[in-house]
Amino acid sequence: MDIPYPIMSMVVVRMNNGSMKGFIDTHFRHFNAGILREAAHAYKEFLEKKGLMFMAIAGAMSTAEIGKSLAEMIRKEKVHAICCTGANLEEDVFNLVSHNEYVRVPDYRDLSPKDEERLYQQHLNRVTDTCIPEDVMRTVEHLMLEVWRDCDTKGERLFPHEFFYKVLLDGSLKDHYQIDPKDCWVLAAASKGLPLFVPGWPDSTIGNMYTAECLKGSIKNPNTVKSAVEYLMAIVPWYKTNCADHPLGFFQIGGGITGDFAICTVPMMRFDLGIRDVPSWKYFCQISDSVTSYGSYSGAIPNEKITWGKMDIDTPRFMIESDATIVAPLIFAYVLDL
C-alpha cells in the first residue's frame, strides 16, 4: 500500500525518536549516505567550535525551493555568508511573489523539441520540471528598474543583492507574496543583513534586463550596479575580519563560479596580496553529481584544492556525489536538529 507523503514523513520521524537527525544517524551508514552523515555531523561540530560557515550555491536550488530549509539555517545563524549565482538570487524572489503561476512539468524528460517550442510560445521558461512565467520576471523587473534609476540619478552604487535587499525590506513586494515569506531565503538574508556575493550576475535574467536598460540609455551609468571584481574585493575584508576569531568553513552546493570565486580568496590573499599567515578554510563539503574528471572544477575532488592553498592537509573534506536538491535539505535538517 502506498503511504501518503505527509503520513510517511510522520512514520519516519516517530521511528527515530522524533528526529530527522536520528534517522540519518541510524540509516545513513555507507557510501554517499555515510559521507552525508559524516559531513552533517562535522558541520554541527564546526559550529559548536565557533566556526563560521560560508556557503556557495550553484544550480537551480532556489527554483527547487531550497528556501524552505535554507531560510531557517540563516535565521538560526548556521550560515554566515553566501556566494550564489544571479539565477539563485532572483529565482528565490520570483518564487516568493508568483509561485502560484508556476507550471510544473513532471514528465519533462519526455518533452520533444516541439513541446519545448510550445512552452516558449506560452512564455514559460523551463527549469527542469518547473516553468517560470515571463510575467513573473517582469513584475520584479519593474520594481528593480525604479531603484536602479533612482540610484543612477543620485550617483549611488550598490551591489546586485543590495538592490534586492532594498526592494524586499521596503515592503514593495509584500502585496505580491504567494508563499509564506519565512520560506524565502533571500528575505531571511536581507532581514539578517547577511553578507552576500553574486559573481557573474549579468548572465541572470534580471542582469540581462539591467544591461538592456543601460543599452537603451534608461540607466546612464552601467556601474550603478557594482561589479564582480568589487564583490571579490569585499570577500577579503570579511575573511580577514572573521578568521582572527573563528575557523571559517566552506559548504558548496554544485560547482562553477560561485564555488571557485569565493574559495580562491585564501590563495589570492596569500600569493597576490602577500598575507602569508592567513589561515586556510577549516571545513569543506561539496555536493555535486559531476563525474570526477580532468580539468572540471565541478568534478575536481577536494584534495586538488590543497595544491592551490585553498585548504590544508588536515582540513575535514567531504564530497557527496548526489543530487543537491535531496542532500542539502537533509544536511540542513541535521544541523538544525529537526
C-alpha positions in Angstrom: 0.0 0.0 0.0 1.3 3.5 -0.9 1.6 5.7 2.2 0.7 9.4 1.5 3.8 11.5 1.8 2.8 13.6 4.9 1.9 10.4 6.8 5.0 8.6 5.7 7.1 11.5 7.0 5.4 11.2 10.4 6.1 7.5 10.5 9.8 8.1 9.7 10.1 10.7 12.5 8.4 8.6 15.1 10.7 5.6 14.2 13.7 7.8 15.1 12.8 9.4 18.4 11.2 12.4 16.7 14.3 13.5 14.8 15.5 13.6 11.2 19.0 13.7 12.7 18.2 10.4 14.4 17.0 8.9 11.1 20.2 9.9 9.3 22.4 8.7 12.2 20.7 5.3 12.2 20.3 4.6 8.5 22.9 6.6 6.6 25.9 4.4 7.1 27.9 3.9 4.0 28.9 5.3 0.6 27.3 8.6 -0.3 24.8 8.3 2.6 27.7 7.7 5.0 29.5 10.7 3.7 26.4 12.8 4.1 26.1 11.8 7.7 29.8 12.5 8.4 29.6 15.9 6.7 26.5 16.9 8.6 28.0 15.8 11.9 31.2 17.7 11.2 29.2 20.8 10.2 27.5 20.7 13.6 30.8 20.2 15.4 32.3 23.0 13.4 29.6 25.5 14.5 30.0 24.3 18.1 33.6 25.3 18.0 32.6 28.8 17.0 33.2 28.2 13.3 31.5 30.4 10.7 30.2 28.7 7.6 30.4 30.3 4.1 28.0 28.7 1.6 28.3 28.7 -2.2 25.1 27.9 -4.1 25.1 27.0 -7.8 22.4 25.1 -9.9 18.7 25.9 -9.7 18.4 25.5 -6.0 16.0 28.4 -5.5 13.5 27.1 -8.0 13.9 23.8 -6.2 12.6 25.8 -3.2 15.7 25.3 -1.1 14.4 28.4 0.9 12.1 26.0 2.9 15.2 24.8 4.8 17.9 27.4 4.0 15.9 30.4 5.3 15.8 28.7 8.7 19.6 28.0 8.6 20.1 31.7 8.0 17.7 32.7 10.8 19.3 30.3 13.2 22.8 31.6 12.2 24.0 28.3 10.8 25.1 30.1 7.7 27.2 33.3 7.9 27.8 34.4 4.3 26.6 33.2 0.9 28.0 33.3 -2.6 25.3 32.4 -5.2 24.6 32.7 -8.9 22.4 35.6 -10.1 19.8 33.0 -11.0 19.5 31.7 -7.4 19.3 35.3 -6.2 16.4 36.3 -8.4 14.6 32.9 -8.7 14.1 32.8 -4.9 12.3 36.2 -5.2 10.4 35.1 -8.3 9.1 32.1 -6.2 8.1 34.4 -3.4 5.9 36.7 -5.5 4.5 34.4 -8.2 4.7 30.8 -7.0 1.0 30.1 -7.9 1.6 31.0 -11.5 4.4 28.5 -11.9 3.7 25.5 -14.2 5.1 22.1 -13.2 6.1 19.6 -15.9 6.6 16.3 -14.2 7.3 14.5 -17.5 10.0 16.9 -18.6 12.3 14.1 -19.7 9.8 13.2 -22.4 9.4 16.6 -23.9 10.1 16.9 -27.6 11.7 19.9 -29.3 8.1 20.8 -30.5 6.9 20.6 -26.8 9.7 22.9 -25.8 8.7 25.3 -28.6 5.1 25.4 -27.3 6.3 26.3 -23.8 8.4 29.1 -25.4 5.3 30.4 -27.3 3.4 30.4 -24.0 6.2 32.5 -22.4 7.0 29.7 -20.0 10.7 29.4 -19.2 11.6 25.8 -18.1 13.9 25.0 -15.3 14.0 21.2 -15.3 10.4 20.3 -14.1 9.3 23.8 -13.4 8.3 26.6 -15.8 8.7 30.2 -14.6 6.2 32.5 -16.5 7.8 35.6 -18.1 5.2 37.8 -16.4 6.8 36.9 -13.0 10.1 38.3 -14.2 8.5 41.5 -15.5 6.8 42.1 -12.1 10.2 42.1 -10.3 11.9 44.0 -13.2 9.5 47.0 -12.9 10.3 47.4 -9.2 14.0 46.9 -9.7 14.0 49.4 -12.5 12.7 52.1 -10.1 15.5 51.6 -7.6 18.2 51.3 -10.4 17.1 54.6 -11.9 16.8 56.3 -8.5 20.4 55.3 -7.6 21.6 56.1 -11.1 20.1 59.7 -10.8 21.6 60.2 -7.3 25.0 58.8 -8.4 24.8 56.0 -5.9 26.1 52.5 -6.5 25.1 49.2 -4.9 25.8 45.5 -5.4 23.2 43.4 -7.2 22.0 41.8 -3.9 21.7 45.1 -2.2 19.1 46.2 -4.7 17.1 43.0 -3.9 17.5 43.6 -0.2 16.3 47.2 -0.7 13.1 46.1 -2.5 12.4 43.3 -0.1 12.9 45.4 3.0 10.9 48.4 1.9 7.8 46.3 1.5 7.3 46.9 -2.2 6.7 43.2 -2.9 4.5 42.4 0.1 1.2 42.6 -1.8 2.6 40.1 -4.3 3.6 37.3 -1.8 2.3 33.9 -2.8 4.2 31.7 -0.4 4.9 32.0 3.3 7.7 34.6 3.5 9.6 32.5 6.0 10.4 30.1 3.1 12.2 32.8 1.2 15.9 32.6 1.9 16.8 35.9 0.3 14.3 37.7 2.5 15.8 35.9 5.5 19.3 37.0 4.4 18.1 40.6 3.8 16.5 40.7 7.3 19.8 39.5 8.8 22.0 41.7 6.7 23.8 38.6 5.6 26.9 39.2 3.5 26.0 38.0 0.0 28.3 37.8 -3.1 26.9 37.3 -6.6 29.7 36.8 -9.2 28.6 36.7 -12.9 25.3 38.5 -12.1 24.8 39.9 -15.6 24.1 36.4 -17.0 20.9 36.2 -14.9 17.5 37.3 -16.3 17.4 40.5 -14.1 21.1 41.1 -15.1 20.1 40.9 -18.7 17.3 43.4 -18.1 19.6 45.8 -16.4 22.1 45.5 -19.3 19.2 46.2 -21.7 18.3 49.4 -19.8 21.9 50.6 -20.0 21.9 50.0 -23.7 18.6 51.9 -24.1 20.1 54.8 -22.1 17.5 54.5 -19.4 20.4 54.0 -17.0 23.2 56.3 -17.7 26.0 54.7 -15.7 26.4 51.0 -16.2 28.5 51.0 -12.9 25.4 51.9 -10.9 25.4 48.1 -10.2 28.8 47.2 -8.7 31.0 44.7 -10.4 32.2 41.1 -9.7 35.7 42.5 -9.0 34.2 44.6 -6.3 32.5 41.6 -4.9 35.8 39.7 -4.7 37.3 42.7 -3.0 34.5 42.6 -0.5 35.1 39.0 0.4 38.7 39.7 1.6 37.8 42.0 4.5 35.0 39.6 5.5 37.6 36.8 5.6 40.3 38.8 7.3 37.9 40.2 10.0 36.4 36.8 10.9 39.4 34.4 10.6 41.0 36.2 13.5 38.5 34.8 16.0 36.8 32.0 14.1 37.6 29.0 12.0 36.0 29.5 8.6 34.3 26.7 6.7 33.1 26.3 3.1 29.9 24.4 2.2 29.5 24.2 -1.6 26.3 23.2 -3.4 27.2 22.4 -7.0 30.3 23.7 -8.8 31.1 26.5 -11.2 31.7 30.2 -10.5 30.1 30.5 -7.0 32.4 27.9 -5.5 35.7 28.9 -7.2 35.1 32.6 -7.0 34.8 32.6 -3.2 37.2 29.8 -2.2 40.1 31.4 -4.1 40.0 34.3 -1.6 42.7 32.5 0.5 45.3 31.9 -2.2 44.7 35.5 -3.5 45.4 36.9 -0.1 48.5 34.7 0.3 50.1 34.9 -3.1 48.8 38.1 -4.6 48.4 40.3 -1.5 51.4 38.8 0.3 49.5 38.0 3.5 51.3 34.7 4.2 49.8 34.0 7.6 46.2 33.9 6.5 44.6 30.6 7.6 43.0 28.2 5.2 39.4 27.1 5.1 38.9 24.7 8.1 36.0 22.7 6.8 35.0 21.8 3.3 32.0 20.0 1.8 30.8 19.8 -1.7 27.6 18.3 -3.1 28.0 17.5 -6.7 26.8 14.9 -9.2 29.5 15.8 -11.7 31.7 12.8 -12.6 35.3 13.2 -11.3 37.2 14.4 -14.4 40.2 16.2 -15.7 40.0 20.0 -15.8 36.5 20.3 -14.5 36.1 22.4 -11.4 32.7 20.8 -10.5 34.3 17.3 -10.8 37.6 18.1 -9.1 38.0 16.2 -5.8 38.7 18.3 -2.7 42.3 17.1 -2.5 43.1 19.2 -5.5 42.4 22.3 -3.6 45.3 21.6 -1.2 47.7 22.2 -4.1 46.2 25.7 -4.6 46.4 26.7 -1.0 42.7 26.8 -0.5 42.7 24.3 2.3 45.2 22.4 4.5 46.0 18.7 4.6 44.1 18.4 7.9 41.0 20.3 6.7 38.0 18.0 7.1 36.9 17.3 3.5 33.7 15.7 2.2 32.5 15.1 -1.4 28.9 13.9 -1.7 28.2 12.7 -5.2 24.4 13.0 -5.4 21.6 15.4 -6.2 21.9 18.6 -4.1 18.1 19.0 -4.1 18.0 15.8 -2.0 21.2 16.1 0.0 21.2 19.8 1.1 17.8 19.8 2.9 18.8 16.6 4.7 22.0 18.2 5.9 20.2 21.4 6.9 17.7 19.3 8.9 20.5 17.5 10.7 22.3 20.8 11.5 19.0 22.3 12.7 18.3 19.2 14.9 14.9 18.7 13.2 
